[in-house]
Amino acid sequence: MNSRSVSAGASVSQGQKIGTVGKTSKPGNNISAHLHYEVRLSTGYPSNIQKAVFNGSTFGYPAQTVTSKNCGGSTNPYTPQEVCGSGYDVIDSAALGSAGTVYLLYDNSTGYNCVTTIRSTSIGTASATGAYLEVQGATRVTDSGNFAYYAGPIRASGAGKCVKWGGKAGSTGYDSPFEHCGQRT
């Protein structure tokens, strides 16, 4: 940040100015203005960095970025729940740079997972987007191509099993390890 407008620990409201963006970086790096945001618990950097959640999307420092919805531009009319259908709830997500977010959803009543990648840029214009889901012990299912709003939905029965999931929007991708094993709520 270039300057702070609030104090540490202060409560802020949506849309409230918290500071101004700066261009600080290691000497020799020529990067654009940005906000470096971390949530730290206790001491012991970098192991004390916690994952933050913005608008339902998990922000995984240091490899992921998120773009504020206060920056203007068009928004995607589809939500992960609309794409996957009734009964599905988001259990994880990963930002794909500023181009989109890949979501993992689960339906507790059926034991099915669903993965979809929702675009955040070039909305309405077909461009490279993909999503995949692999239930441990089964074949990976992928939906990729040039899509205007989202890739997927990909659904598979996964009750009591670990899943790998991920997606791509533009040139940024995310690949999970096998995770979310067993019962989900």
C-alpha positions as CSV (number, residue, x, y, z in Angstrom):
1,M,0.0,0.0,0.0
2,N,1.0,3.6,-0.5
3,S,-0.9,4.9,2.4
4,R,-3.4,3.6,5.0
5,S,-6.8,5.2,5.7
6,V,-7.8,2.9,8.7
7,S,-6.0,1.5,11.7
8,A,-5.2,-2.2,12.4
9,G,-8.2,-3.9,13.9
10,A,-10.7,-1.3,12.7
11,S,-14.1,-2.5,11.4
12,V,-14.7,-1.4,7.8
13,S,-17.8,-1.4,5.6
14,Q,-18.1,-2.5,2.0
15,G,-16.9,0.2,-0.3
16,Q,-15.1,2.1,2.4
17,K,-11.6,3.4,1.5
18,I,-8.9,1.5,3.4
19,G,-5.9,3.0,1.7
20,T,-4.2,3.8,-1.5
21,V,-2.5,1.3,-3.8
22,G,1.3,1.5,-4.2
23,K,3.9,-0.1,-6.4
24,T,6.3,-1.5,-3.8
25,S,8.3,-4.6,-4.7
26,K,11.8,-6.1,-4.5
27,P,14.3,-3.9,-6.2
28,G,14.4,-4.5,-9.9
29,N,10.9,-5.9,-10.2
30,N,8.8,-3.7,-12.4
31,I,5.2,-4.6,-11.3
32,S,2.0,-2.6,-11.6
33,A,0.2,-1.0,-8.7
34,H,-1.4,-3.6,-6.5
35,L,-2.5,-4.4,-3.0
36,H,-0.6,-7.1,-1.1
37,Y,-3.1,-8.6,1.4
38,E,-2.3,-11.2,4.1
39,V,-4.0,-12.6,7.1
40,R,-1.5,-13.7,9.8
41,L,-2.2,-15.7,12.9
42,S,0.5,-15.5,15.7
43,T,4.2,-15.5,14.7
44,G,6.4,-17.6,12.5
45,Y,6.2,-16.1,9.0
46,P,5.4,-17.6,6.5
47,S,3.8,-20.5,8.3
48,N,1.5,-18.2,10.1
49,I,-0.3,-17.0,6.9
50,Q,-4.0,-17.9,6.9
51,K,-6.2,-18.3,3.8
52,A,-8.6,-15.3,3.5
53,V,-12.1,-15.5,1.9
54,F,-13.4,-12.8,-0.4
55,N,-17.0,-13.0,-1.7
56,G,-17.0,-16.7,-1.1
57,S,-13.7,-17.3,-2.9
58,T,-10.7,-18.6,-1.0
59,F,-7.5,-16.6,-1.5
60,G,-4.4,-18.8,-1.4
61,Y,-1.4,-16.6,-0.8
62,P,1.1,-16.3,-2.5
63,A,0.0,-18.0,-5.8
64,Q,-3.5,-16.5,-6.3
65,T,-5.0,-13.1,-6.9
66,V,-8.4,-11.6,-6.6
67,T,-9.9,-8.6,-8.2
68,S,-12.2,-6.3,-6.2
69,K,-15.8,-6.0,-7.4
70,N,-15.5,-2.3,-6.6
71,C,-13.4,-1.8,-9.7
72,G,-16.3,-1.7,-12.1
73,G,-16.9,-3.6,-15.3
74,S,-19.5,-6.2,-16.1
75,T,-20.3,-9.1,-13.7
76,N,-21.1,-12.7,-14.6
77,P,-24.8,-13.4,-14.3
78,Y,-24.2,-17.0,-13.3
79,T,-23.4,-18.3,-9.8
80,P,-21.8,-21.7,-9.0
81,Q,-25.1,-22.9,-7.4
82,E,-27.1,-21.9,-10.6
83,V,-24.7,-23.8,-12.8
84,C,-24.5,-26.9,-10.6
85,G,-28.2,-26.9,-9.6
86,S,-30.4,-27.1,-6.6
87,G,-28.9,-28.7,-3.5
88,Y,-25.3,-28.0,-4.2
89,D,-23.3,-25.8,-1.8
90,V,-19.8,-24.3,-2.4
91,I,-17.2,-26.2,-0.2
92,D,-14.1,-24.7,-1.8
93,S,-12.9,-22.3,-4.5
94,A,-9.7,-21.0,-6.1
95,A,-9.1,-17.7,-7.8
96,L,-7.7,-18.0,-11.4
97,G,-5.9,-14.7,-11.5
98,S,-8.5,-12.0,-12.4
99,A,-9.9,-14.2,-15.2
100,G,-12.3,-16.3,-13.0
101,T,-12.8,-18.7,-10.1
102,V,-13.1,-22.4,-10.1
103,Y,-15.6,-23.8,-7.5
104,L,-16.0,-27.2,-5.9
105,L,-19.6,-27.9,-4.7
106,Y,-21.2,-30.8,-2.9
107,D,-24.8,-32.0,-2.5
108,N,-25.1,-33.7,0.9
109,S,-28.4,-35.4,0.0
110,T,-27.0,-37.2,-3.1
111,G,-23.3,-37.4,-2.3
112,Y,-22.4,-35.8,-5.6
113,N,-19.6,-33.2,-6.2
114,C,-19.8,-30.5,-8.9
115,V,-17.1,-28.4,-10.4
116,T,-17.5,-25.2,-12.5
117,T,-15.3,-22.4,-13.5
118,I,-17.0,-19.0,-13.6
119,R,-15.4,-16.3,-15.7
120,S,-14.7,-12.8,-14.3
121,T,-13.2,-11.1,-17.4
122,S,-14.2,-11.2,-21.1
123,I,-17.7,-12.1,-19.9
124,G,-20.0,-12.8,-22.9
125,T,-17.0,-13.4,-25.2
126,A,-16.0,-17.1,-25.8
127,S,-12.5,-17.6,-24.5
128,A,-10.4,-20.4,-23.0
129,T,-12.1,-21.8,-19.9
130,G,-12.0,-25.3,-18.3
131,A,-13.0,-27.3,-15.3
132,Y,-12.3,-30.9,-14.2
133,L,-13.3,-33.3,-11.4
134,E,-11.6,-36.6,-10.5
135,V,-13.0,-38.8,-7.8
136,Q,-10.3,-41.1,-6.3
137,G,-10.3,-44.4,-8.2
138,A,-12.3,-43.0,-11.2
139,T,-11.4,-41.4,-14.4
140,R,-11.0,-37.6,-14.5
141,V,-13.8,-35.7,-16.3
142,T,-13.0,-32.4,-18.1
143,D,-15.0,-29.7,-19.8
144,S,-12.7,-27.3,-21.6
145,G,-13.1,-25.0,-24.6
146,N,-14.0,-21.5,-25.5
147,F,-16.9,-20.5,-23.2
148,A,-18.5,-17.1,-22.7
149,Y,-19.6,-17.5,-19.1
150,Y,-18.5,-20.8,-17.5
151,A,-17.1,-24.3,-18.0
152,G,-18.9,-27.3,-16.5
153,P,-20.9,-28.3,-14.7
154,I,-19.1,-31.6,-14.0
155,R,-20.8,-33.8,-11.6
156,A,-19.7,-37.1,-10.1
157,S,-20.6,-39.3,-7.1
158,G,-17.9,-38.7,-4.4
159,A,-19.4,-39.6,-1.0
160,G,-16.7,-41.0,1.3
161,K,-14.0,-40.5,-1.4
162,C,-11.3,-37.9,-2.0
163,V,-11.5,-35.6,-5.0
164,K,-9.1,-33.7,-7.2
165,W,-10.6,-30.7,-8.9
166,G,-9.5,-27.6,-10.7
167,G,-9.9,-25.4,-13.7
168,K,-8.5,-22.8,-16.0
169,A,-9.5,-19.3,-17.2
170,G,-7.3,-17.6,-19.7
171,S,-3.7,-18.6,-18.9
172,T,-4.2,-19.2,-15.2
173,G,-5.1,-22.6,-13.8
174,Y,-5.6,-24.3,-10.5
175,D,-5.0,-28.0,-9.7
176,S,-5.9,-29.4,-6.2
177,P,-4.4,-32.4,-4.6
178,F,-6.7,-35.3,-3.6
179,E,-8.7,-33.6,-0.8
180,H,-12.1,-33.1,0.8
181,C,-12.2,-36.8,1.7
182,G,-15.1,-38.4,3.5
183,Q,-18.4,-36.9,4.7
184,R,-18.9,-33.2,3.7
185,T,-21.3,-30.8,5.3
